[in-house]
């Protein structure tokens, strides 16, 4: 049986102390704002938006019968949010669609009066955004819609305690590897 030679006293402590500056550097490099975050489990990526959303403005259309529709063709970016609001005294159902015929339903369940929201997912090809009225009884209601450039996507990050645990783990593994190489 092979026995490990006794290491010099304090070798592990030296290796541990060598990793502390790494921990401090990685924690402090996050800047002063990192300390005031409510959640340290993620950071925010930069925001990027489509020209379609920027130029969407306020879309508005009158509703007098089933089949009423309005929208704009273009390609929104994933994460952009479209909010449509139906106002008036009529009753009926409507939905957010991707084409003027109402063939591509993006969000359903809209009622008069009411609000419906659609956020563009990363996997769905969208070539336009608008509304389509399925059923309607009334006279002269309005549906209006806007595009909001949503906040960016969460990017996974390590909290301060996770960084400390990672540094300790890597330092320990490095020390063990060092000792095994030195032996053999």
C-alpha positions in Angstrom: 0.0 0.0 0.0 1.3 3.4 -1.0 1.3 6.1 1.7 1.3 9.8 1.1 4.3 11.6 2.5 3.5 14.1 5.2 3.2 17.6 3.6 5.0 20.5 5.1 3.0 22.3 7.7 0.9 25.1 6.4 1.1 24.1 2.7 -2.7 23.9 2.5 -3.0 27.2 4.3 -0.6 28.7 1.8 -2.6 27.4 -1.2 -5.8 28.7 0.4 -4.3 32.1 1.0 -3.2 32.2 -2.6 -6.8 31.8 -3.8 -8.2 34.5 -1.6 -7.0 37.3 -3.9 -8.7 35.6 -6.8 -12.0 35.6 -4.9 -11.6 39.2 -4.0 -10.7 40.2 -7.5 -13.7 38.4 -9.1 -16.1 39.7 -6.5 -14.9 43.3 -6.6 -14.7 43.4 -10.4 -18.5 43.2 -10.5 -18.5 46.9 -9.4 -20.4 48.7 -6.7 -23.8 48.0 -8.3 -23.4 44.3 -7.8 -23.8 44.8 -4.0 -27.1 46.6 -4.3 -28.8 44.0 -6.5 -31.9 42.3 -5.0 -30.9 39.0 -6.6 -27.4 37.9 -7.1 -28.4 34.8 -9.1 -28.3 36.6 -12.4 -27.1 39.7 -14.2 -28.7 41.6 -17.0 -27.5 41.3 -20.6 -27.4 44.4 -22.9 -30.8 45.3 -24.5 -31.2 44.8 -28.2 -34.5 45.6 -30.1 -35.8 45.3 -33.6 -36.5 48.3 -35.8 -39.9 46.7 -36.2 -40.7 47.3 -32.5 -39.2 50.8 -32.5 -41.3 51.9 -35.5 -44.5 50.1 -34.4 -45.9 53.1 -32.5 -49.5 52.9 -31.5 -51.6 50.7 -33.7 -55.4 51.4 -33.5 -58.4 50.0 -35.3 -62.2 50.3 -35.2 -64.3 47.3 -34.6 -67.8 47.1 -36.1 -68.2 43.4 -37.0 -66.5 40.0 -36.7 -63.5 39.8 -39.0 -62.2 43.3 -38.2 -58.4 43.3 -38.3 -55.4 45.6 -38.2 -51.7 45.1 -37.9 -48.3 45.6 -39.3 -45.9 43.3 -41.1 -42.3 43.0 -40.0 -40.0 40.8 -37.9 -39.9 41.5 -34.1 -37.1 40.3 -32.0 -37.5 37.6 -29.3 -38.5 39.1 -26.0 -40.4 42.1 -27.4 -43.8 42.4 -25.8 -47.0 43.5 -27.7 -49.9 44.7 -25.6 -53.4 45.2 -27.1 -56.3 46.8 -25.3 -60.0 46.6 -26.4 -62.2 49.5 -25.2 -65.9 50.2 -25.6 -69.2 48.7 -24.6 -69.5 45.9 -27.1 -69.0 42.2 -26.4 -67.0 39.6 -28.2 -63.7 37.8 -28.5 -60.5 38.7 -30.3 -56.9 37.6 -30.5 -53.4 38.8 -31.4 -52.4 37.4 -34.8 -49.4 37.3 -37.1 -51.3 37.9 -40.4 -54.3 39.8 -41.7 -56.4 36.6 -42.3 -56.0 35.5 -38.6 -54.4 32.2 -39.6 -51.5 32.5 -37.2 -52.7 33.0 -33.6 -50.0 34.5 -31.3 -52.2 35.0 -28.2 -55.9 34.2 -27.7 -58.5 35.0 -25.1 -59.2 38.7 -25.7 -62.6 40.0 -24.7 -64.3 43.4 -25.0 -63.3 45.3 -22.9 -59.9 43.8 -22.1 -56.2 43.5 -22.6 -54.1 40.8 -24.2 -50.3 40.6 -24.2 -47.9 38.6 -26.4 -44.2 38.2 -25.9 -42.2 37.0 -28.9 -40.5 33.7 -28.0 -37.1 32.8 -29.4 -38.3 29.8 -31.4 -41.4 31.2 -33.2 -41.0 32.9 -36.6 -43.2 36.0 -36.5 -43.8 38.0 -39.7 -46.3 40.5 -38.4 -48.3 41.5 -35.3 -51.9 42.7 -35.2 -55.4 41.8 -34.0 -58.3 39.8 -35.4 -61.9 39.9 -34.1 -63.6 36.5 -34.0 -67.0 37.4 -32.5 -68.5 40.9 -31.9 -71.8 42.5 -30.9 -71.8 46.3 -30.5 -71.0 49.4 -32.4 -67.7 51.2 -32.7 -65.3 49.7 -30.2 -61.6 50.2 -30.6 -58.5 47.9 -30.2 -55.1 49.6 -29.9 -51.7 48.0 -29.5 -48.2 48.9 -28.7 -44.8 47.2 -28.7 -42.7 47.5 -25.5 -39.0 46.8 -25.6 -38.8 44.4 -22.7 -35.9 44.2 -20.2 -33.2 41.9 -21.3 -32.8 38.2 -20.6 -31.3 36.9 -17.4 -27.8 35.5 -17.7 -26.8 33.0 -15.1 -24.1 34.2 -12.7 -22.5 33.1 -9.4 -23.4 34.7 -6.1 -20.6 35.7 -3.7 -21.0 32.6 -1.7 -20.9 30.4 -4.8 -17.7 32.1 -5.9 -16.2 31.4 -2.5 -17.2 27.7 -2.7 -15.8 27.4 -6.2 -12.5 29.0 -5.3 -12.2 26.7 -2.3 -13.0 23.7 -4.4 -10.6 24.6 -7.2 -7.9 25.5 -4.7 -8.3 22.1 -3.0 -8.2 20.2 -6.3 -5.1 22.1 -7.3 -3.4 21.4 -4.1 -4.2 17.7 -4.3 -2.9 17.6 -7.9 0.2 19.4 -6.9 0.9 16.9 -4.1 0.2 13.9 -6.4 2.6 15.2 -9.1 5.3 15.9 -6.5 5.0 12.3 -5.2 5.1 10.5 -8.5 
